[in-house]
Amino acid sequence: MKYSKYTKSLLLMCAVFVFQACDEDVLTQTPDHVISEDLVTNSVEKLQSLLTGSYNEISTGNYIGRVLYKRAAVKSPDFRFVQTIYDPRDYEQTEYRYEESSNNNGSAELLWLQCYKVIGNLNLILDNIDEAEGNDDVRQQVKAEALGLRGMVYFDLARTFCYPWAKEQGNAQGLPLKLNSEEVVIERSNLEATYAQIIADLTASLEMLNADSETQGSTKYITQLGLNALLARVYLYKQDFTNALAAAQEVLAVKDENDLMDVENYVFNDYTSESLFEMSVESENSVGSNGLGAQFDFRDGGQGDVIATQTFVDLLQEYTGDPRALLLTEDKEGTNAQFVKYINREGGAGLSIHNIPIIRLSEIYLIAAEACANGAGGGDTEALTYLNTLIAKRTTDFAAHEATETGEALKERIALERRKELALEGHGVYDFIRTGQNIVRPETDHVNTGINVNNLNAEAFAPKTIYPIPASEIEASGMVQTEGY
């Protein structure tokens, strides 16, 4: 598998610990990572199964299913932990309080290992798919999806473990880029090379994918529409606003304002009209009480340890009839600050059997608006068109809330709209980091939460806004630690 030596050894140890805790039948089974390597010998069908497993690995609690999205929320000004917490996760408190260090790094190690585990599986697919026996159409689809997923995973690693493009552009530290299953890579590329690889993977996938079926549920896989959406996001982070707009327009040529949810149907069911790519979660791959539904909702046995700050509640009250405000419900403290976007499917067991959106149509309108506000396309005029298209769907009194700002005020308005629309979808603090903004969290939002008032705010580009490379990885491989840690 394609990890650093430390990562590979740790995965093997984890497998041993899991099997030791199971019954005798399980003890006779081969560890998962060994099964994966056996699967990718010569069969397209088996490689397709490994690809399905990779989707499931992305949806786990150590990645999309909790760590990434929860981190984005609690480090932002919009969410906090409740005042009294039952059995808190200390590592998550570390993140919330901006107290990370190379040895005490919150969930950094969990996310790092999980992402490189997924990349390892995808590299196994890509190394073997061309020579595998099987249907050529399936072969091409599997290869295309594997490339697209690898690009997405590397992007999530880059925006979490690397300083943003806005700091030093492509000269900043990037990631170790492991592109086949045999090599061990410990050298960090620069950010230019990291983004080039991300874009190359997504673009190659787009050129290779079969045409979209546009059937209900098809967006649980990488599609052409989803890839253009992801490219728009990546280009936005890279501050390549011309290409961000172009990719967004590719999406908007297929999905338009009629596909946006509105005040009458703003409900996060599976595969809404806005779905471009989402992780499918069923009872078999749900992480239960460790998942997003349980983390942000204490009803029916959920943990509900994270609630909206008063700052965010006030944001949601700005528009008349805003359906996003209706997602607020009673929390553990007796106020209405529980923001419930993820709801366990009716009749399902567990607390987090719900799909997880990766990217939605609303975000594409906001990307297009931001790209134009930064000089792409028709500038502020076109930016207002995109922004107001979304705002019109989020209020019953558009005339009172229509955006008319220009210049920096327009960029600020777009940023506020992103906070309201994309909350709990893996953005939050990342939007502050990528745009080089100071993160300001009012003390009144965090009374009695245990947070040191000196750690409420974070200056733009401060080391504590990004994860350090886990110290165990540094010690084992000799990889260069992130500057500032």
C-alpha positions as CSV (number, residue, x, y, z in Angstrom):
1,M,0.0,0.0,0.0
2,K,1.1,3.5,-0.6
3,Y,1.8,5.1,2.7
4,S,4.9,6.3,4.6
5,K,6.4,3.4,6.6
6,Y,4.9,4.7,9.8
7,T,1.4,5.0,8.3
8,K,1.6,1.4,6.9
9,S,2.8,0.0,10.2
10,L,0.1,1.8,12.2
11,L,-2.6,0.5,10.0
12,L,-1.4,-3.0,10.5
13,M,-1.3,-2.5,14.3
14,C,-4.8,-1.1,14.2
15,A,-6.0,-4.2,12.3
16,V,-4.3,-6.5,14.9
17,F,-6.0,-4.6,17.8
18,V,-9.4,-4.8,16.1
19,F,-9.1,-8.5,15.5
20,Q,-7.9,-9.2,19.0
21,A,-11.1,-7.7,20.3
22,C,-13.3,-9.9,18.1
23,D,-14.5,-13.5,18.3
24,E,-12.7,-16.6,17.0
25,D,-14.5,-16.4,13.6
26,V,-13.2,-13.0,13.0
27,L,-9.7,-14.0,14.0
28,T,-9.5,-16.3,11.1
29,Q,-10.1,-13.5,8.6
30,T,-7.3,-11.7,6.7
31,P,-6.8,-8.1,7.7
32,D,-8.6,-5.5,5.5
33,H,-5.5,-4.0,4.0
34,V,-4.2,-7.4,3.0
35,I,-7.5,-8.3,1.4
36,S,-7.4,-5.0,-0.6
37,E,-4.0,-5.9,-2.1
38,D,-5.2,-9.4,-3.1
39,L,-8.3,-7.9,-4.7
40,V,-6.4,-5.8,-7.2
41,T,-4.5,-8.6,-9.1
42,N,-6.3,-9.0,-12.4
43,S,-10.0,-8.3,-12.1
44,V,-11.9,-5.2,-13.1
45,E,-14.9,-6.4,-11.1
46,K,-12.8,-6.7,-7.9
47,L,-11.2,-3.3,-8.5
48,Q,-14.7,-1.9,-8.8
49,S,-15.4,-3.4,-5.3
50,L,-12.3,-1.7,-4.0
51,L,-13.5,1.6,-5.4
52,T,-16.9,1.1,-3.6
53,G,-14.9,0.5,-0.4
54,S,-13.0,3.7,-1.0
55,Y,-16.3,5.7,-1.1
56,N,-17.2,4.1,2.2
57,E,-13.8,5.0,3.7
58,I,-14.3,8.6,2.8
59,S,-17.6,8.7,4.6
60,T,-16.1,7.4,7.9
61,G,-16.0,9.4,11.1
62,N,-12.2,10.0,10.6
63,Y,-12.8,12.0,7.5
64,I,-16.0,13.4,5.9
65,G,-18.3,11.6,8.4
66,R,-17.2,13.7,11.4
67,V,-13.6,15.0,11.7
68,L,-13.4,17.3,8.6
69,Y,-16.9,18.9,8.9
70,K,-16.9,19.2,12.7
71,R,-13.5,20.8,12.7
72,A,-14.6,23.3,10.1
73,A,-17.6,24.2,12.3
74,V,-16.1,24.5,15.8
75,K,-13.0,26.5,14.8
76,S,-15.3,29.1,13.0
77,P,-17.2,32.0,14.7
78,D,-20.5,30.2,14.1
79,F,-20.5,27.1,16.4
80,R,-19.3,26.1,19.8
81,F,-19.4,23.3,22.3
82,V,-22.2,23.3,24.9
83,Q,-21.4,24.7,28.4
84,T,-21.5,21.3,30.1
85,I,-20.2,18.4,28.0
86,Y,-20.8,14.8,28.8
87,D,-17.7,12.6,28.1
88,P,-16.1,15.2,25.8
89,R,-13.5,14.2,23.2
90,D,-10.3,16.0,24.4
91,Y,-8.8,16.1,21.0
92,E,-11.9,18.0,19.6
93,Q,-11.7,20.4,22.5
94,T,-8.1,21.1,21.5
95,E,-9.2,22.2,18.1
96,Y,-12.1,24.3,19.4
97,R,-9.7,26.1,21.7
98,Y,-7.0,26.6,19.1
99,E,-4.5,24.8,21.3
100,E,-2.9,22.5,18.7
101,S,0.7,21.6,18.7
102,S,2.7,18.9,16.9
103,N,2.3,16.5,19.8
104,N,-1.2,17.5,20.8
105,N,-2.8,18.0,17.4
106,G,-6.5,17.4,17.8
107,S,-7.9,15.1,15.1
108,A,-4.9,15.7,12.7
109,E,-3.6,12.2,13.0
110,L,-7.0,10.6,12.4
111,L,-7.6,12.6,9.3
112,W,-4.1,12.3,7.9
113,L,-4.1,8.5,8.3
114,Q,-7.6,8.0,6.9
115,C,-6.9,10.2,3.8
116,Y,-3.7,8.4,3.0
117,K,-5.4,5.1,3.5
118,V,-8.0,6.1,0.9
119,I,-5.2,7.4,-1.4
120,G,-3.4,4.1,-1.0
121,N,-6.5,2.2,-2.1
122,L,-7.1,4.5,-5.0
123,N,-3.4,4.1,-6.1
124,L,-3.8,0.3,-6.0
125,I,-6.7,0.6,-8.4
126,L,-4.9,3.0,-10.7
127,D,-1.8,0.8,-10.7
128,N,-3.7,-2.3,-11.8
129,I,-6.7,-1.2,-13.7
130,D,-5.2,-1.1,-17.2
131,E,-4.0,-4.7,-17.1
132,A,-7.0,-6.1,-15.2
133,E,-9.3,-8.5,-17.0
134,G,-12.8,-7.3,-17.5
135,N,-15.2,-5.0,-19.4
136,D,-13.5,-2.0,-21.0
137,D,-16.3,0.4,-20.3
138,V,-16.3,-0.5,-16.6
139,R,-12.5,-0.3,-16.6
140,Q,-12.7,3.3,-17.9
141,Q,-15.3,4.3,-15.4
142,V,-13.5,2.8,-12.4
143,K,-10.3,4.5,-13.4
144,A,-12.0,7.8,-13.9
145,E,-13.7,7.7,-10.5
146,A,-10.5,6.7,-8.8
147,L,-8.7,9.7,-10.3
148,G,-11.5,12.0,-9.3
149,L,-11.6,10.8,-5.7
150,R,-7.8,11.0,-5.4
151,G,-7.9,14.6,-6.5
152,M,-10.7,15.4,-4.0
153,V,-8.8,13.7,-1.1
154,Y,-5.6,15.5,-1.8
155,F,-7.5,18.8,-1.9
156,D,-9.0,18.2,1.5
157,L,-5.5,17.4,2.8
158,A,-4.1,20.5,1.2
159,R,-6.7,22.9,2.7
160,T,-6.3,21.4,6.1
161,F,-2.5,20.8,6.4
162,C,-1.1,23.5,4.2
163,Y,-1.1,27.3,4.4
164,P,-3.6,28.7,1.9
165,W,-2.7,29.9,-1.5
166,A,-3.4,33.5,-0.4
167,K,-0.3,33.4,1.9
168,E,2.6,32.6,-0.4
169,Q,0.8,31.4,-3.5
170,G,2.5,28.3,-5.0
171,N,5.7,28.8,-2.9
172,A,4.1,27.5,0.3
173,Q,4.7,24.0,1.6
174,G,2.6,21.4,-0.1
175,L,1.9,17.7,0.5
176,P,3.9,14.5,0.0
177,L,2.4,13.3,-3.3
178,K,2.1,9.5,-3.4
179,L,1.0,8.5,-6.9
180,N,1.5,4.8,-7.0
181,S,1.1,2.0,-4.5
182,E,4.8,1.0,-4.2
183,E,6.7,4.2,-3.5
184,V,7.3,5.7,-0.1
185,V,7.2,9.5,-0.4
186,I,8.2,11.8,2.5
187,E,9.4,14.9,0.6
188,R,6.8,17.6,0.6
189,S,6.0,19.3,-2.7
190,N,5.3,23.0,-2.9
191,L,1.7,24.2,-3.0
192,E,2.0,24.8,-6.8
193,A,2.8,21.2,-7.4
194,T,0.1,20.0,-5.0
195,Y,-2.6,22.0,-6.7
196,A,-1.3,21.0,-10.1
197,Q,-1.7,17.3,-9.2
198,I,-5.2,17.9,-7.7
199,I,-6.3,19.7,-10.9
200,A,-4.6,17.0,-13.1
201,D,-6.5,14.2,-11.4
202,L,-9.9,16.0,-11.5
203,T,-9.4,17.0,-15.2
204,A,-8.2,13.5,-16.3
205,S,-11.2,12.0,-14.5
206,L,-13.6,14.5,-16.2
207,E,-12.2,13.6,-19.7
208,M,-12.6,9.9,-19.0
209,L,-16.0,9.6,-17.3
210,N,-19.0,8.2,-19.0
211,A,-21.8,10.7,-19.7
212,D,-24.0,11.5,-16.6
213,S,-27.2,9.5,-16.3
214,E,-28.9,12.3,-14.3
215,T,-31.0,9.6,-12.6
216,Q,-32.1,9.8,-8.9
217,G,-29.2,8.8,-6.7
218,S,-26.5,9.0,-9.4
219,T,-24.7,11.7,-7.5
220,K,-23.5,9.3,-4.9
221,Y,-20.7,8.6,-7.3
222,I,-18.3,11.0,-9.0
223,T,-19.9,12.4,-12.2
224,Q,-19.0,15.0,-14.8
225,L,-21.3,17.5,-13.1
226,G,-19.7,16.8,-9.7
227,L,-16.2,17.0,-11.1
228,N,-16.8,20.4,-12.7
229,A,-18.2,21.5,-9.3
230,L,-15.1,20.3,-7.5
231,L,-12.9,22.0,-10.0
232,A,-14.7,25.2,-9.4
233,R,-14.1,24.9,-5.7
234,V,-10.4,24.0,-6.2
235,Y,-9.8,27.0,-8.5
236,L,-11.5,29.3,-6.0
237,Y,-9.1,28.2,-3.3
238,K,-6.2,28.7,-5.7
239,Q,-7.5,32.2,-6.4
240,D,-7.8,31.3,-10.1
241,F,-11.1,33.2,-10.5
242,T,-11.3,32.9,-14.3
243,N,-11.1,29.1,-14.2
244,A,-13.4,29.0,-11.1
245,L,-16.1,30.8,-13.0
246,A,-15.6,28.7,-16.1
247,A,-16.0,25.5,-14.2
248,A,-19.0,26.8,-12.3
249,Q,-20.6,27.8,-15.6
250,E,-20.2,24.3,-16.8
251,V,-22.4,23.2,-13.9
252,L,-24.9,26.0,-14.4
253,A,-25.3,25.1,-18.0
254,V,-26.9,21.8,-16.8
255,K,-28.5,22.9,-13.4
256,D,-30.1,26.3,-13.0
257,E,-32.1,28.3,-10.6
258,N,-35.1,26.0,-11.0
259,D,-33.0,23.3,-9.3
260,L,-32.3,25.4,-6.2
261,M,-34.2,24.5,-3.1
262,D,-36.4,27.4,-1.9
263,V,-38.4,28.5,1.1
264,E,-41.0,25.9,0.5
265,N,-38.7,22.8,0.2
266,Y,-35.5,23.6,2.0
267,V,-35.0,20.1,3.4
268,F,-31.8,18.0,3.4
269,N,-33.2,14.8,2.2
270,D,-31.0,12.4,0.1
271,Y,-30.4,13.5,-3.5
272,T,-32.2,16.8,-3.4
273,S,-32.5,18.8,-6.6
274,E,-29.2,20.6,-5.6
275,S,-27.2,17.4,-5.3
276,L,-24.0,17.4,-7.3
277,F,-22.0,14.9,-5.2
278,E,-22.8,13.4,-1.9
279,M,-21.6,10.4,0.2
280,S,-24.2,7.7,0.4
281,V,-24.7,6.5,4.0
282,E,-26.7,3.4,4.8
283,S,-27.0,1.4,8.0
284,E,-24.0,-0.7,6.9
285,N,-21.6,2.2,6.7
286,S,-23.1,4.6,9.2
287,V,-20.9,5.6,12.1
288,G,-23.9,6.0,14.4
289,S,-23.4,8.2,17.4
290,N,-20.0,9.3,16.0
291,G,-21.6,10.7,12.8
292,L,-22.7,14.2,12.0
293,G,-26.4,13.7,12.7
294,A,-25.6,12.7,16.3
295,Q,-22.9,15.4,16.8
296,F,-25.3,18.3,16.0
297,D,-28.6,17.0,17.3
298,F,-29.2,15.7,20.9
299,R,-32.8,14.4,20.2
300,D,-33.4,10.7,20.1
301,G,-30.2,9.9,21.9
302,G,-27.9,12.1,19.8
303,Q,-24.9,13.9,21.5
304,G,-25.7,17.4,20.4
305,D,-22.5,18.7,21.9
306,V,-22.1,21.5,19.3
307,I,-24.5,24.3,18.9
308,A,-24.7,27.6,17.0
309,T,-23.3,30.7,18.5
310,Q,-25.5,33.7,19.0
311,T,-23.5,35.3,16.2
312,F,-24.7,32.7,13.8
313,V,-28.3,32.6,15.1
314,D,-28.4,36.4,14.5
315,L,-27.1,35.9,10.9
316,L,-30.0,33.4,10.2
317,Q,-32.5,36.0,11.4
318,E,-31.5,38.7,8.9
319,Y,-33.9,37.6,6.1
320,T,-37.6,37.5,6.3
321,G,-38.8,33.9,6.0
322,D,-35.3,32.4,5.7
323,P,-35.8,28.6,5.7
324,R,-32.3,28.1,7.1
325,A,-33.5,29.7,10.4
326,L,-36.1,26.9,10.6
327,L,-33.2,24.4,11.1
328,L,-32.6,25.8,14.6
329,T,-34.3,23.8,17.3
330,E,-34.0,23.4,21.1
331,D,-30.5,22.5,22.3
332,K,-29.1,21.0,25.6
333,E,-29.0,24.4,27.2
334,G,-32.6,25.1,26.6
335,T,-32.2,27.7,23.9
336,N,-32.9,27.3,20.2
337,A,-29.4,27.0,19.0
338,Q,-29.2,23.4,17.8
339,F,-28.7,23.7,14.0
340,V,-30.0,20.4,12.6
341,K,-29.1,20.0,9.0
342,Y,-28.5,16.2,9.2
343,I,-31.5,14.0,10.2
344,N,-31.4,10.3,10.7
345,R,-33.5,8.5,8.1
346,E,-37.0,7.6,9.5
347,G,-37.1,4.1,10.6
348,G,-33.3,3.6,10.5
349,A,-31.2,2.3,13.3
350,G,-28.5,4.5,14.8
351,L,-28.3,8.3,14.7
352,S,-26.4,9.2,11.6
353,I,-28.0,7.3,8.7
354,H,-28.1,10.2,6.3
355,N,-26.2,11.1,3.2
356,I,-23.4,13.7,3.5
357,P,-23.3,16.5,0.9
358,I,-19.9,17.0,-0.7
359,I,-21.0,19.8,-3.0
360,R,-24.3,21.4,-3.9
361,L,-25.7,23.7,-6.5
362,S,-26.0,26.6,-3.9
363,E,-22.2,26.5,-3.6
364,I,-21.8,26.8,-7.3
365,Y,-23.8,30.0,-7.4
366,L,-21.7,31.4,-4.6
367,I,-18.5,30.4,-6.3
368,A,-19.6,32.1,-9.5
369,A,-20.5,35.2,-7.5
370,E,-17.2,35.3,-5.7
371,A,-15.2,34.7,-8.8
372,C,-16.9,37.6,-10.6
373,A,-16.5,39.9,-7.6
374,N,-12.8,39.2,-7.8
375,G,-12.6,40.3,-11.5
376,A,-13.7,37.3,-13.5
377,G,-16.5,37.5,-16.1
378,G,-18.8,40.5,-15.8
379,G,-17.4,41.7,-12.5
380,D,-19.7,43.0,-9.8
381,T,-22.7,43.2,-12.1
382,E,-22.6,39.5,-12.9
383,A,-21.6,38.6,-9.3
384,L,-24.8,40.3,-8.1
385,T,-26.9,38.3,-10.6
386,Y,-25.5,35.0,-9.2
387,L,-25.8,36.1,-5.6
388,N,-29.3,37.4,-5.9
389,T,-30.5,34.3,-7.7
390,L,-29.7,32.4,-4.5
391,I,-31.0,35.1,-2.1
392,A,-34.3,35.1,-3.9
393,K,-34.7,31.4,-2.9
394,R,-33.9,32.1,0.8
395,T,-36.4,34.8,1.7
396,T,-40.1,35.6,1.3
397,D,-39.3,39.3,0.9
398,F,-36.6,39.6,-1.8
399,A,-37.1,43.3,-2.4
400,A,-36.0,43.9,1.2
401,H,-32.9,41.8,1.1
402,E,-31.6,42.1,-2.5
403,A,-27.9,42.5,-2.7
404,T,-26.8,45.8,-4.2
405,E,-23.2,46.1,-2.8
406,T,-20.1,46.5,-4.9
407,G,-16.4,46.2,-4.3
408,E,-15.2,44.9,-0.9
409,A,-18.7,45.2,0.5
410,L,-20.0,42.8,-2.1
411,K,-17.2,40.3,-1.3
412,E,-18.2,40.5,2.4
413,R,-21.9,39.9,1.5
414,I,-21.0,36.8,-0.5
415,A,-18.9,35.6,2.5
416,L,-21.8,36.0,4.8
417,E,-24.1,34.2,2.5
418,R,-21.6,31.3,2.4
419,R,-21.7,31.1,6.2
420,K,-25.5,30.9,6.2
421,E,-25.9,28.5,3.3
422,L,-23.0,26.1,3.7
423,A,-22.9,25.7,7.5
424,L,-21.9,22.2,8.7
425,E,-20.9,21.2,5.1
426,G,-17.1,21.4,5.6
427,H,-16.6,25.1,5.0
428,G,-16.8,27.2,8.1
429,V,-13.3,28.1,9.2
430,Y,-11.8,27.2,5.8
431,D,-13.5,30.2,4.2
432,F,-11.6,32.5,6.6
433,I,-8.4,30.7,6.1
434,R,-8.4,30.6,2.3
435,T,-9.3,34.3,2.0
436,G,-6.7,35.4,4.6
437,Q,-9.2,36.8,7.1
438,N,-8.7,37.1,10.8
439,I,-10.9,34.7,12.7
440,V,-12.8,36.7,15.3
441,R,-15.0,34.9,17.9
442,P,-16.8,37.2,20.4
443,E,-16.2,36.3,24.0
444,T,-20.0,36.5,24.7
445,D,-20.4,33.5,22.3
446,H,-18.2,31.3,24.4
447,V,-19.1,32.0,28.1
448,N,-18.4,29.0,30.4
449,T,-17.1,26.8,27.6
450,G,-13.6,26.4,29.1
451,I,-12.0,28.3,26.3
452,N,-9.1,30.6,27.1
453,V,-10.1,34.1,26.0
454,N,-6.6,34.6,24.6
455,N,-7.4,31.8,22.2
456,L,-10.8,33.0,21.0
457,N,-9.3,34.8,17.9
458,A,-6.7,33.7,15.3
459,E,-4.8,36.0,13.0
460,A,-4.8,35.3,9.3
461,F,-2.1,32.7,8.3
462,A,-1.3,31.9,12.0
463,P,0.0,28.3,12.3
464,K,-2.9,27.3,14.6
465,T,-5.4,27.8,11.7
466,I,-4.0,24.7,10.0
467,Y,-3.1,21.2,11.2
468,P,0.5,20.3,11.9
469,I,1.8,17.1,10.4
470,P,1.3,14.5,13.2
471,A,4.5,14.3,15.2
472,S,4.5,10.5,15.0
473,E,4.6,10.7,11.2
474,I,7.5,13.3,11.4
475,E,9.4,11.1,13.9
476,A,9.0,7.9,11.8
477,S,9.6,9.3,8.3
478,G,11.7,12.4,8.8
479,M,9.2,14.5,6.9
480,V,9.6,18.2,7.2
481,Q,7.1,19.7,9.7
482,T,4.9,22.6,8.8
483,E,6.5,26.0,9.3
484,G,5.4,27.5,12.6
485,Y,5.2,24.2,14.5
